[in-house]
Amino acid sequence: MDYRSLIAEVPDYPKPGISFKDLSPLLASPPAFRDAVAALAAPFRGQGVEAVLAAEARGFLWGGAVAHVLGAGLVPIRKPRKLPRPTYSATYALEYGTDELHVHVDAVKAGGLVLIVDDVLATGGTARAMLDLAGRLNARVAGLAFVIELSFLDGRAKLAPAPVHSLVRY
Ligand code: AMP
């Protein structure tokens, strides 16, 4: 499947120097979306993943679908003040700006196996924060799966030794 032709590259968005990878065309293509979700999940099938951790907003688009094919639950990782009950939080640096992510303290049972899913691995700050939240939950991490990996930013190095799986690399 040629995913790359379904990724729109938008230069200088949201600020100069950033080449934004817009996955809308891939999401809108029934065969490509189905294939990409299956490919994201493939290395983690049969491992007993109980929950997929995915961050708002674009991570939700992929996390829910991957959770569905793995027969796992979905744990929303959210921006401050979005989750109504007690949370753990992790602060992180984006490719552009900084932010904080939260997860409900009871989102995963201790020792549960989780998979972290997002659309793009850039600097790895967001994914590192999700790994830290998985640690706070005492979850075991099967790995991390991304549609796109911006290899030149070496975000992968921040996530070792967790297995990192990506479909398209730039
Ligand atoms: P990072 O924390 O630097 O790895 O950034 C990853 C998060 O920011 C992902 O959730 C993406 O949605 C978003 N992101 C960062 N860089 C890009 C980019 N060049 N194109 C699209 N999304 C990006």
Backbone and ligand atoms as CSV (ligand in chain L), in Angstrom:
chain,resi,resn,atom,element,x,y,z
A,1,MET,N,N,0.848,-1.202,0.000
A,1,MET,CA,C,0.000,0.000,0.000
A,1,MET,C,C,0.883,1.251,0.000
A,2,ASP,N,N,0.608,2.162,-0.931
A,2,ASP,CA,C,1.392,3.394,-1.033
A,2,ASP,C,C,0.784,4.476,-0.145
A,3,TYR,N,N,1.150,4.431,1.127
A,3,TYR,CA,C,0.609,5.420,2.066
A,3,TYR,C,C,1.125,6.823,1.755
A,4,ARG,N,N,2.374,6.895,1.302
A,4,ARG,CA,C,3.034,8.193,1.157
A,4,ARG,C,C,2.256,9.142,0.222
A,5,SER,N,N,1.652,8.558,-0.836
A,5,SER,CA,C,0.922,9.403,-1.780
A,5,SER,C,C,-0.377,9.942,-1.156
A,6,LEU,N,N,-0.754,9.400,0.002
A,6,LEU,CA,C,-1.975,9.841,0.687
A,6,LEU,C,C,-1.655,10.705,1.908
A,7,ILE,N,N,-0.401,11.148,1.998
A,7,ILE,CA,C,0.000,12.062,3.075
A,7,ILE,C,C,0.318,13.406,2.422
A,8,ALA,N,N,-0.436,14.445,2.801
A,8,ALA,CA,C,-0.216,15.779,2.233
A,8,ALA,C,C,0.851,16.494,3.065
A,9,GLU,N,N,1.904,16.954,2.414
A,9,GLU,CA,C,2.952,17.700,3.121
A,9,GLU,C,C,2.672,19.184,2.988
A,10,VAL,N,N,2.543,19.849,4.124
A,10,VAL,CA,C,2.204,21.274,4.131
A,10,VAL,C,C,3.405,22.054,4.666
A,11,PRO,N,N,4.140,22.751,3.774
A,11,PRO,CA,C,5.330,23.467,4.230
A,11,PRO,C,C,4.981,24.659,5.111
A,12,ASP,N,N,5.838,24.897,6.092
A,12,ASP,CA,C,5.725,26.082,6.962
A,12,ASP,C,C,4.384,26.155,7.695
A,13,TYR,N,N,3.865,24.991,8.108
A,13,TYR,CA,C,2.645,24.941,8.934
A,13,TYR,C,C,2.930,24.051,10.136
A,14,PRO,N,N,2.561,24.451,11.359
A,14,PRO,CA,C,1.870,25.695,11.734
A,14,PRO,C,C,2.818,26.881,11.895
A,15,LYS,N,N,4.129,26.676,11.654
A,15,LYS,CA,C,5.038,27.837,11.689
A,15,LYS,C,C,6.194,27.579,10.732
A,16,PRO,N,N,6.946,28.626,10.369
A,16,PRO,CA,C,8.023,28.470,9.394
A,16,PRO,C,C,9.007,27.372,9.807
A,17,GLY,N,N,9.416,26.568,8.844
A,17,GLY,CA,C,10.404,25.520,9.104
A,17,GLY,C,C,9.796,24.162,9.391
A,18,ILE,N,N,8.497,24.107,9.736
A,18,ILE,CA,C,7.835,22.827,10.002
A,18,ILE,C,C,7.154,22.352,8.719
A,19,SER,N,N,7.425,21.103,8.340
A,19,SER,CA,C,6.695,20.487,7.227
A,19,SER,C,C,5.618,19.586,7.836
A,20,PHE,N,N,4.388,20.079,7.870
A,20,PHE,CA,C,3.298,19.363,8.536
A,20,PHE,C,C,2.840,18.201,7.667
A,21,LYS,N,N,2.709,17.030,8.296
A,21,LYS,CA,C,2.246,15.838,7.581
A,21,LYS,C,C,0.755,15.659,7.864
A,22,ASP,N,N,-0.059,15.919,6.854
A,22,ASP,CA,C,-1.519,15.846,7.002
A,22,ASP,C,C,-2.014,14.488,6.518
A,23,LEU,N,N,-2.544,13.717,7.468
A,23,LEU,CA,C,-2.996,12.354,7.165
A,23,LEU,C,C,-4.460,12.299,6.728
A,24,SER,N,N,-5.098,13.440,6.533
A,24,SER,CA,C,-6.519,13.431,6.155
A,24,SER,C,C,-6.806,12.591,4.912
A,25,PRO,N,N,-5.995,12.681,3.836
A,25,PRO,CA,C,-6.308,11.866,2.653
A,25,PRO,C,C,-6.235,10.360,2.941
A,26,LEU,N,N,-5.289,9.951,3.787
A,26,LEU,CA,C,-5.172,8.532,4.134
A,26,LEU,C,C,-6.379,8.089,4.964
A,27,LEU,N,N,-6.772,8.926,5.927
A,27,LEU,CA,C,-7.951,8.613,6.751
A,27,LEU,C,C,-9.209,8.508,5.889
A,28,ALA,N,N,-9.264,9.290,4.819
A,28,ALA,CA,C,-10.471,9.355,3.987
A,28,ALA,C,C,-10.546,8.229,2.957
A,29,SER,N,N,-9.454,7.467,2.799
A,29,SER,CA,C,-9.426,6.377,1.816
A,29,SER,C,C,-9.796,5.061,2.507
A,30,PRO,N,N,-10.956,4.481,2.219
A,30,PRO,CA,C,-11.341,3.256,2.932
A,30,PRO,C,C,-10.279,2.151,2.891
A,31,PRO,N,N,-9.706,1.788,1.701
A,31,PRO,CA,C,-8.728,0.696,1.723
A,31,PRO,C,C,-7.438,1.074,2.444
A,32,ALA,N,N,-6.989,2.325,2.280
A,32,ALA,CA,C,-5.727,2.724,2.900
A,32,ALA,C,C,-5.876,2.815,4.417
A,33,PHE,N,N,-6.994,3.354,4.887
A,33,PHE,CA,C,-7.215,3.466,6.338
A,33,PHE,C,C,-7.276,2.070,6.951
A,34,ARG,N,N,-8.027,1.177,6.297
A,34,ARG,CA,C,-8.144,-0.186,6.818
A,34,ARG,C,C,-6.777,-0.867,6.870
A,35,ASP,N,N,-6.008,-0.756,5.779
A,35,ASP,CA,C,-4.681,-1.371,5.728
A,35,ASP,C,C,-3.731,-0.784,6.760
A,36,ALA,N,N,-3.766,0.529,6.903
A,36,ALA,CA,C,-2.838,1.192,7.825
A,36,ALA,C,C,-3.147,0.790,9.266
A,37,VAL,N,N,-4.415,0.703,9.618
A,37,VAL,CA,C,-4.785,0.294,10.979
A,37,VAL,C,C,-4.312,-1.141,11.227
A,38,ALA,N,N,-4.537,-2.027,10.237
A,38,ALA,CA,C,-4.092,-3.418,10.380
A,38,ALA,C,C,-2.573,-3.484,10.497
A,39,ALA,N,N,-1.869,-2.661,9.715
A,39,ALA,CA,C,-0.401,-2.677,9.743
A,39,ALA,C,C,0.152,-2.126,11.055
A,40,LEU,N,N,-0.529,-1.128,11.613
A,40,LEU,CA,C,-0.096,-0.597,12.917
A,40,LEU,C,C,-0.221,-1.664,13.995
A,41,ALA,N,N,-1.304,-2.434,13.926
A,41,ALA,CA,C,-1.587,-3.429,14.966
A,41,ALA,C,C,-0.771,-4.709,14.786
A,42,ALA,N,N,-0.360,-5.012,13.549
A,42,ALA,CA,C,0.178,-6.341,13.214
A,42,ALA,C,C,1.260,-6.869,14.160
A,43,PRO,N,N,2.306,-6.087,14.480
A,43,PRO,CA,C,3.374,-6.659,15.317
A,43,PRO,C,C,2.911,-6.981,16.744
A,44,PHE,N,N,1.756,-6.447,17.131
A,44,PHE,CA,C,1.327,-6.567,18.524
A,44,PHE,C,C,0.150,-7.525,18.694
A,45,ARG,N,N,-0.270,-8.159,17.582
A,45,ARG,CA,C,-1.346,-9.151,17.660
A,45,ARG,C,C,-0.883,-10.356,18.472
A,46,GLY,N,N,-1.793,-10.937,19.226
A,46,GLY,CA,C,-1.487,-12.169,19.956
A,46,GLY,C,C,-0.614,-11.975,21.178
A,47,GLN,N,N,-0.320,-10.726,21.526
A,47,GLN,CA,C,0.521,-10.474,22.708
A,47,GLN,C,C,-0.305,-10.242,23.970
A,48,GLY,N,N,-1.618,-10.124,23.805
A,48,GLY,CA,C,-2.462,-9.877,24.978
A,48,GLY,C,C,-2.522,-8.412,25.386
A,49,VAL,N,N,-2.401,-7.515,24.396
A,49,VAL,CA,C,-2.529,-6.082,24.705
A,49,VAL,C,C,-3.933,-5.824,25.245
A,50,GLU,N,N,-3.998,-5.208,26.429
A,50,GLU,CA,C,-5.293,-4.967,27.067
A,50,GLU,C,C,-5.832,-3.575,26.777
A,51,ALA,N,N,-4.921,-2.634,26.547
A,51,ALA,CA,C,-5.377,-1.256,26.316
A,51,ALA,C,C,-4.436,-0.549,25.368
A,52,VAL,N,N,-5.028,0.304,24.534
A,52,VAL,CA,C,-4.255,1.217,23.690
A,52,VAL,C,C,-4.323,2.594,24.339
A,53,LEU,N,N,-3.158,3.213,24.521
A,53,LEU,CA,C,-3.077,4.573,25.029
A,53,LEU,C,C,-2.905,5.510,23.835
A,54,ALA,N,N,-3.791,6.486,23.699
A,54,ALA,CA,C,-3.701,7.418,22.579
A,54,ALA,C,C,-4.036,8.819,23.061
A,55,ALA,N,N,-3.278,9.796,22.536
A,55,ALA,CA,C,-3.426,11.187,22.987
A,55,ALA,C,C,-4.286,11.986,22.020
A,56,GLU,N,N,-5.055,12.903,22.599
A,56,GLU,CA,C,-5.850,13.787,21.748
A,56,GLU,C,C,-4.935,14.713,20.962
A,57,ALA,N,N,-5.369,15.230,19.862
A,57,ALA,CA,C,-6.610,14.891,19.204
A,57,ALA,C,C,-6.363,13.869,18.096
A,58,ARG,N,N,-5.284,14.031,17.338
A,58,ARG,CA,C,-5.131,13.145,16.175
A,58,ARG,C,C,-4.816,11.706,16.569
A,59,GLY,N,N,-4.239,11.506,17.756
A,59,GLY,CA,C,-3.959,10.142,18.209
A,59,GLY,C,C,-5.227,9.322,18.371
A,60,PHE,N,N,-6.335,10.010,18.729
A,60,PHE,CA,C,-7.610,9.304,18.905
A,60,PHE,C,C,-8.084,8.658,17.601
A,61,LEU,N,N,-7.781,9.314,16.477
A,61,LEU,CA,C,-8.256,8.808,15.180
A,61,LEU,C,C,-7.718,7.416,14.911
A,62,TRP,N,N,-6.494,7.173,15.373
A,62,TRP,CA,C,-5.810,5.907,15.112
A,62,TRP,C,C,-5.939,4.943,16.288
A,63,GLY,N,N,-5.863,5.486,17.497
A,63,GLY,CA,C,-5.866,4.637,18.693
A,63,GLY,C,C,-7.132,3.813,18.818
A,64,GLY,N,N,-8.276,4.423,18.578
A,64,GLY,CA,C,-9.538,3.693,18.710
A,64,GLY,C,C,-9.629,2.556,17.716
A,65,ALA,N,N,-9.196,2.842,16.474
A,65,ALA,CA,C,-9.273,1.816,15.427
A,65,ALA,C,C,-8.316,0.659,15.726
A,66,VAL,N,N,-7.103,0.973,16.186
A,66,VAL,CA,C,-6.122,-0.077,16.504
A,66,VAL,C,C,-6.613,-0.902,17.698
A,67,ALA,N,N,-7.171,-0.227,18.696
A,67,ALA,CA,C,-7.713,-0.950,19.856
A,67,ALA,C,C,-8.790,-1.930,19.406
A,68,HIS,N,N,-9.633,-1.472,18.488
A,68,HIS,CA,C,-10.722,-2.322,17.992
A,68,HIS,C,C,-10.173,-3.593,17.351
A,69,VAL,N,N,-9.163,-3.477,16.491
A,69,VAL,CA,C,-8.680,-4.681,15.799
A,69,VAL,C,C,-7.889,-5.592,16.744
A,70,LEU,N,N,-7.314,-5.029,17.810
A,70,LEU,CA,C,-6.574,-5.862,18.770
A,70,LEU,C,C,-7.496,-6.441,19.841
A,71,GLY,N,N,-8.759,-6.049,19.828
A,71,GLY,CA,C,-9.668,-6.505,20.890
A,71,GLY,C,C,-9.281,-5.924,22.238
A,72,ALA,N,N,-8.687,-4.725,22.204
A,72,ALA,CA,C,-8.228,-4.062,23.430
A,72,ALA,C,C,-9.162,-2.906,23.769
A,73,GLY,N,N,-8.993,-2.351,24.964
A,73,GLY,CA,C,-9.710,-1.143,25.336
A,73,GLY,C,C,-8.934,0.081,24.863
A,74,LEU,N,N,-9.554,1.243,24.980
A,74,LEU,CA,C,-8.917,2.510,24.603
A,74,LEU,C,C,-8.821,3.402,25.833
A,75,VAL,N,N,-7.618,3.893,26.096
A,75,VAL,CA,C,-7.414,4.827,27.208
A,75,VAL,C,C,-7.081,6.197,26.639
A,76,PRO,N,N,-7.974,7.170,26.834
A,76,PRO,CA,C,-7.704,8.516,26.323
A,76,PRO,C,C,-6.662,9.241,27.178
A,77,ILE,N,N,-5.635,9.747,26.507
A,77,ILE,CA,C,-4.628,10.600,27.149
A,77,ILE,C,C,-4.992,12.019,26.736
A,78,ARG,N,N,-5.192,12.903,27.733
A,78,ARG,CA,C,-5.818,14.178,27.394
A,78,ARG,C,C,-5.063,15.386,27.915
A,79,LYS,N,N,-5.355,16.523,27.311
A,79,LYS,CA,C,-4.796,17.800,27.716
A,79,LYS,C,C,-5.367,18.179,29.084
A,80,PRO,N,N,-4.710,19.133,29.788
A,80,PRO,CA,C,-5.161,19.516,31.134
A,80,PRO,C,C,-6.640,19.917,31.166
A,81,ARG,N,N,-7.288,19.565,32.274
A,81,ARG,CA,C,-8.677,19.965,32.577
A,81,ARG,C,C,-9.721,19.303,31.692
A,82,LYS,N,N,-9.368,18.231,30.998
A,82,LYS,CA,C,-10.350,17.527,30.164
A,82,LYS,C,C,-10.897,16.288,30.866
A,83,LEU,N,N,-10.067,15.641,31.689
A,83,LEU,CA,C,-10.516,14.410,32.358
A,83,LEU,C,C,-11.163,14.786,33.691
A,84,PRO,N,N,-12.340,14.198,33.994
A,84,PRO,CA,C,-13.116,14.659,35.143
A,84,PRO,C,C,-12.688,14.086,36.490
A,85,ARG,N,N,-11.877,13.020,36.503
A,85,ARG,CA,C,-11.517,12.370,37.763
A,85,ARG,C,C,-10.008,12.505,38.002
A,86,PRO,N,N,-9.489,12.065,39.173
A,86,PRO,CA,C,-8.052,12.253,39.476
A,86,PRO,C,C,-7.142,11.671,38.386
A,87,THR,N,N,-6.057,12.397,38.093
A,87,THR,CA,C,-5.167,12.021,36.996
A,87,THR,C,C,-3.705,12.004,37.440
A,88,TYR,N,N,-2.889,11.278,36.673
A,88,TYR,CA,C,-1.447,11.488,36.647
A,88,TYR,C,C,-1.168,12.406,35.469
A,89,SER,N,N,-0.068,13.203,35.588
A,89,SER,CA,C,0.265,14.088,34.478
A,89,SER,C,C,1.746,13.986,34.129
A,90,ALA,N,N,2.062,14.334,32.896
A,90,ALA,CA,C,3.444,14.374,32.423
A,90,ALA,C,C,3.598,15.602,31.526
A,91,THR,N,N,4.665,16.358,31.736
A,91,THR,CA,C,4.934,17.542,30.915
A,91,THR,C,C,5.893,17.150,29.805
A,92,TYR,N,N,5.730,17.779,28.639
A,92,TYR,CA,C,6.574,17.405,27.508
A,92,TYR,C,C,6.769,18.576,26.562
A,93,ALA,N,N,7.823,18.476,25.750
A,93,ALA,CA,C,8.104,19.496,24.735
A,93,ALA,C,C,7.658,18.958,23.384
A,94,LEU,N,N,6.941,19.776,22.632
A,94,LEU,CA,C,6.528,19.425,21.271
A,94,LEU,C,C,7.598,19.852,20.273
A,95,GLU,N,N,7.439,19.428,19.016
A,95,GLU,CA,C,8.286,19.984,17.961
A,95,GLU,C,C,8.030,21.504,17.914
A,96,TYR,N,N,6.788,21.887,18.264
A,96,TYR,CA,C,6.466,23.313,18.357
A,96,TYR,C,C,5.701,23.546,19.661
A,97,GLY,N,N,6.372,24.125,20.688
A,97,GLY,CA,C,5.731,24.466,21.960
A,97,GLY,C,C,5.887,23.409,23.047
A,98,THR,N,N,5.208,23.618,24.198
A,98,THR,CA,C,5.216,22.637,25.287
A,98,THR,C,C,3.776,22.396,25.735
A,99,ASP,N,N,3.560,21.262,26.399
A,99,ASP,CA,C,2.213,20.963,26.879
A,99,ASP,C,C,2.282,19.904,27.978
A,100,GLU,N,N,1.124,19.495,28.440
A,100,GLU,CA,C,1.008,18.540,29.536
A,100,GLU,C,C,-0.066,17.538,29.160
A,101,LEU,N,N,0.162,16.269,29.488
A,101,LEU,CA,C,-0.831,15.228,29.207
A,101,LEU,C,C,-1.252,14.567,30.506
A,102,HIS,N,N,-2.501,14.122,30.536
A,102,HIS,CA,C,-3.065,13.501,31.733
A,102,HIS,C,C,-3.710,12.161,31.395
A,103,VAL,N,N,-3.754,11.287,32.414
A,103,VAL,CA,C,-4.486,10.025,32.296
A,103,VAL,C,C,-5.180,9.756,33.633
A,104,HIS,N,N,-6.352,9.202,33.596
A,104,HIS,CA,C,-7.031,8.824,34.843
A,104,HIS,C,C,-6.180,7.810,35.604
A,105,VAL,N,N,-6.088,7.977,36.932
A,105,VAL,CA,C,-5.205,7.129,37.733
A,105,VAL,C,C,-5.627,5.651,37.699
A,106,ASP,N,N,-6.888,5.385,37.400
A,106,ASP,CA,C,-7.375,4.002,37.388
A,106,ASP,C,C,-7.601,3.487,35.953
A,107,ALA,N,N,-6.922,4.101,34.975
A,107,ALA,CA,C,-7.211,3.784,33.569
A,107,ALA,C,C,-6.807,2.365,33.171
A,108,VAL,N,N,-5.750,1.856,33.793
A,108,VAL,CA,C,-5.233,0.522,33.448
A,108,VAL,C,C,-4.932,-0.204,34.754
A,109,LYS,N,N,-5.204,-1.502,34.797
A,109,LYS,CA,C,-4.876,-2.213,36.031
A,109,LYS,C,C,-3.357,-2.446,36.098
A,110,ALA,N,N,-2.812,-2.446,37.321
A,110,ALA,CA,C,-1.363,-2.592,37.496
A,110,ALA,C,C,-0.889,-3.860,36.802
A,111,GLY,N,N,0.181,-3.752,36.043
A,111,GLY,CA,C,0.730,-4.916,35.340
A,111,GLY,C,C,0.074,-5.172,33.993
A,112,GLY,N,N,-0.966,-4.409,33.656
A,112,GLY,CA,C,-1.653,-4.581,32.372
A,112,GLY,C,C,-0.728,-4.225,31.212
A,113,LEU,N,N,-0.933,-4.925,30.077
A,113,LEU,CA,C,-0.082,-4.704,28.897
A,113,LEU,C,C,-0.737,-3.661,27.993
A,114,VAL,N,N,0.010,-2.608,27.650
A,114,VAL,CA,C,-0.556,-1.524,26.843
A,114,VAL,C,C,0.290,-1.276,25.596
A,115,LEU,N,N,-0.369,-0.712,24.594
A,115,LEU,CA,C,0.285,-0.267,23.361
A,115,LEU,C,C,0.019,1.230,23.219
A,116,ILE,N,N,1.050,1.982,22.899
A,116,ILE,CA,C,0.913,3.432,22.713
A,116,ILE,C,C,0.828,3.713,21.214
A,117,VAL,N,N,-0.191,4.474,20.805
A,117,VAL,CA,C,-0.419,4.749,19.379
A,117,VAL,C,C,-0.522,6.259,19.151
A,118,ASP,N,N,0.140,6.738,18.102
A,118,ASP,CA,C,-0.037,8.140,17.703
A,118,ASP,C,C,0.132,8.255,16.195
A,119,ASP,N,N,-0.258,9.409,15.650
A,119,ASP,CA,C,-0.145,9.573,14.193
A,119,ASP,C,C,1.291,9.821,13.759
A,120,VAL,N,N,1.991,10.709,14.476
A,120,VAL,CA,C,3.334,11.116,14.044
A,120,VAL,C,C,4.314,11.038,15.213
A,121,LEU,N,N,5.471,10.396,14.997
A,121,LEU,CA,C,6.590,10.480,15.942
A,121,LEU,C,C,7.535,11.544,15.398
A,122,ALA,N,N,7.622,12.676,16.113
A,122,ALA,CA,C,8.529,13.754,15.690
A,122,ALA,C,C,9.725,13.755,16.645
A,123,THR,N,N,9.765,14.693,17.588
A,123,THR,CA,C,10.902,14.715,18.532
A,123,THR,C,C,10.801,13.598,19.575
A,124,GLY,N,N,9.609,13.033,19.720
A,124,GLY,CA,C,9.419,11.961,20.700
A,124,GLY,C,C,8.948,12.456,22.055
A,125,GLY,N,N,8.786,13.771,22.205
A,125,GLY,CA,C,8.357,14.307,23.497
A,125,GLY,C,C,6.981,13.811,23.922
A,126,THR,N,N,6.053,13.812,23.000
A,126,THR,CA,C,4.692,13.363,23.309
A,126,THR,C,C,4.684,11.886,23.678
A,127,ALA,N,N,5.383,11.083,22.872
A,127,ALA,CA,C,5.412,9.640,23.118
A,127,ALA,C,C,6.131,9.331,24.435
A,128,ARG,N,N,7.197,10.084,24.714
A,128,ARG,CA,C,7.925,9.889,25.981
A,128,ARG,C,C,6.991,10.179,27.152
A,129,ALA,N,N,6.182,11.235,27.032
A,129,ALA,CA,C,5.232,11.573,28.101
A,129,ALA,C,C,4.211,10.439,28.275
A,130,MET,N,N,3.774,9.840,27.169
A,130,MET,CA,C,2.814,8.728,27.274
A,130,MET,C,C,3.482,7.509,27.920
A,131,LEU,N,N,4.755,7.270,27.589
A,131,LEU,CA,C,5.499,6.183,28.253
A,131,LEU,C,C,5.594,6.452,29.753
A,132,ASP,N,N,5.862,7.705,30.115
A,132,ASP,CA,C,5.961,8.060,31.537
A,132,ASP,C,C,4.621,7.838,32.238
A,133,LEU,N,N,3.514,8.165,31.545
A,133,LEU,CA,C,2.187,7.941,32.143
A,133,LEU,C,C,1.921,6.444,32.303
A,134,ALA,N,N,2.350,5.655,31.313
A,134,ALA,CA,C,2.204,4.190,31.433
A,134,ALA,C,C,2.982,3.702,32.653
A,135,GLY,N,N,4.149,4.304,32.886
A,135,GLY,CA,C,4.955,3.945,34.060
A,135,GLY,C,C,4.249,4.294,35.357
A,136,ARG,N,N,3.617,5.480,35.387
A,136,ARG,CA,C,2.880,5.897,36.592
A,136,ARG,C,C,1.730,4.930,36.879
A,137,LEU,N,N,1.149,4.374,35.806
A,137,LEU,CA,C,0.030,3.432,35.957
A,137,LEU,C,C,0.514,2.020,36.303
A,138,ASN,N,N,1.854,1.837,36.332
A,138,ASN,CA,C,2.452,0.501,36.529
A,138,ASN,C,C,2.025,-0.481,35.445
A,139,ALA,N,N,1.805,0.055,34.241
A,139,ALA,CA,C,1.466,-0.807,33.105
A,139,ALA,C,C,2.759,-1.332,32.474
A,140,ARG,N,N,2.640,-2.453,31.774
A,140,ARG,CA,C,3.745,-2.955,30.942
A,140,ARG,C,C,3.491,-2.461,29.522
A,141,VAL,N,N,4.556,-2.071,28.821
A,141,VAL,CA,C,4.395,-1.484,27.488
A,141,VAL,C,C,4.854,-2.476,26.423
A,142,ALA,N,N,3.910,-2.901,25.567
A,142,ALA,CA,C,4.250,-3.810,24.467
A,142,ALA,C,C,5.080,-3.088,23.419
A,143,GLY,N,N,4.802,-1.779,23.236
A,143,GLY,CA,C,5.541,-0.998,22.253
A,143,GLY,C,C,4.780,0.259,21.902
A,144,LEU,N,N,5.298,0.943,20.875
A,144,LEU,CA,C,4.667,2.169,20.387
A,144,LEU,C,C,4.520,2.052,18.876
A,145,ALA,N,N,3.368,2.486,18.348
A,145,ALA,CA,C,3.107,2.388,16.911
A,145,ALA,C,C,2.693,3.752,16.363
A,146,PHE,N,N,3.333,4.140,15.264
A,146,PHE,CA,C,3.086,5.442,14.629
A,146,PHE,C,C,2.839,5.244,13.146
A,147,VAL,N,N,1.960,6.037,12.577
A,147,VAL,CA,C,1.800,6.010,11.126
A,147,VAL,C,C,3.057,6.588,10.480
A,148,ILE,N,N,3.523,7.726,10.990
A,148,ILE,CA,C,4.670,8.427,10.409
A,148,ILE,C,C,5.766,8.583,11.455
A,149,GLU,N,N,7.008,8.360,11.033
A,149,GLU,CA,C,8.178,8.634,11.885
A,149,GLU,C,C,9.068,9.630,11.155
A,150,LEU,N,N,9.344,10.761,11.794
A,150,LEU,CA,C,10.287,11.743,11.230
A,150,LEU,C,C,11.676,11.343,11.737
A,151,SER,N,N,12.325,10.437,11.003
A,151,SER,CA,C,13.550,9.788,11.484
A,151,SER,C,C,14.657,10.783,11.792
A,152,PHE,N,N,14.704,11.869,11.008
A,152,PHE,CA,C,15.792,12.839,11.185
A,152,PHE,C,C,15.740,13.532,12.547
A,153,LEU,N,N,14.613,13.453,13.254
A,153,LEU,CA,C,14.506,14.049,14.591
A,153,LEU,C,C,14.896,13.054,15.688
A,154,ASP,N,N,15.071,11.784,15.313
A,154,ASP,CA,C,15.531,10.721,16.224
A,154,ASP,C,C,14.703,10.628,17.504
A,155,GLY,N,N,13.384,10.788,17.385
A,155,GLY,CA,C,12.505,10.638,18.537
A,155,GLY,C,C,12.591,9.243,19.144
A,156,ARG,N,N,12.869,8.268,18.300
A,156,ARG,CA,C,12.991,6.874,18.710
A,156,ARG,C,C,13.976,6.694,19.878
A,157,ALA,N,N,15.059,7.509,19.856
A,157,ALA,CA,C,16.088,7.389,20.897
A,157,ALA,C,C,15.522,7.674,22.285
A,158,LYS,N,N,14.478,8.535,22.360
A,158,LYS,CA,C,13.884,8.882,23.662
A,158,LYS,C,C,13.031,7.738,24.213
A,159,LEU,N,N,12.718,6.749,23.380
A,159,LEU,CA,C,11.723,5.746,23.763
A,159,LEU,C,C,12.348,4.395,24.116
A,160,ALA,N,N,13.649,4.257,23.893
A,160,ALA,CA,C,14.331,2.989,24.169
A,160,ALA,C,C,14.153,2.619,25.630
A,161,PRO,N,N,14.037,1.330,25.946
A,161,PRO,CA,C,14.151,0.170,25.068
A,161,PRO,C,C,12.804,-0.325,24.520
A,162,ALA,N,N,11.749,0.472,24.619
A,162,ALA,CA,C,10.435,-0.005,24.128
A,162,ALA,C,C,10.496,-0.185,22.604
A,163,PRO,N,N,9.885,-1.249,22.071
A,163,PRO,CA,C,9.849,-1.443,20.617
A,163,PRO,C,C,9.040,-0.336,19.929
A,164,VAL,N,N,9.598,0.221,18.852
A,164,VAL,CA,C,8.936,1.288,18.102
A,164,VAL,C,C,8.648,0.792,16.690
A,165,HIS,N,N,7.376,0.936,16.273
A,165,HIS,CA,C,6.924,0.470,14.965
A,165,HIS,C,C,6.348,1.670,14.213
A,166,SER,N,N,6.788,1.885,12.966
A,166,SER,CA,C,6.208,2.977,12.176
A,166,SER,C,C,6.009,2.505,10.746
A,167,LEU,N,N,5.029,3.116,10.061
A,167,LEU,CA,C,4.662,2.673,8.707
A,167,LEU,C,C,5.385,3.450,7.621
A,168,VAL,N,N,5.567,4.766,7.818
A,168,VAL,CA,C,6.187,5.613,6.794
A,168,VAL,C,C,7.252,6.474,7.480
A,169,ARG,N,N,8.465,6.456,6.909
A,169,ARG,CA,C,9.550,7.246,7.519
A,169,ARG,C,C,10.000,8.345,6.566
A,170,TYR,N,N,10.247,9.514,7.147
A,170,TYR,CA,C,10.807,10.642,6.384
A,170,TYR,C,C,12.169,10.967,6.933
L,1,AMP,P1,P,6.659,15.121,19.149
L,1,AMP,O1,O,6.229,15.242,20.576
L,1,AMP,O2,O,7.663,16.160,18.764
L,1,AMP,O3,O,7.126,13.729,18.806
L,1,AMP,O4,O,5.401,15.474,18.253
L,1,AMP,C1,C,4.435,14.519,18.034
L,1,AMP,C2,C,3.058,15.090,18.056
L,1,AMP,O5,O,2.962,16.353,17.413
L,1,AMP,C3,C,2.145,14.153,17.324
L,1,AMP,O6,O,1.045,13.906,18.178
L,1,AMP,C4,C,1.749,14.872,16.065
L,1,AMP,O7,O,0.342,14.926,15.980
L,1,AMP,C5,C,2.301,16.271,16.170
L,1,AMP,N1,N,3.312,16.606,15.153
L,1,AMP,C6,C,4.592,16.952,15.382
L,1,AMP,N2,N,5.247,17.247,14.271
L,1,AMP,C7,C,4.374,17.065,13.271
L,1,AMP,C8,C,4.457,17.203,11.844
L,1,AMP,N3,N,5.586,17.591,11.222
L,1,AMP,N4,N,3.356,16.920,11.122
L,1,AMP,C9,C,2.216,16.525,11.736
L,1,AMP,N5,N,2.074,16.397,13.064
L,1,AMP,C10,C,3.139,16.659,13.834
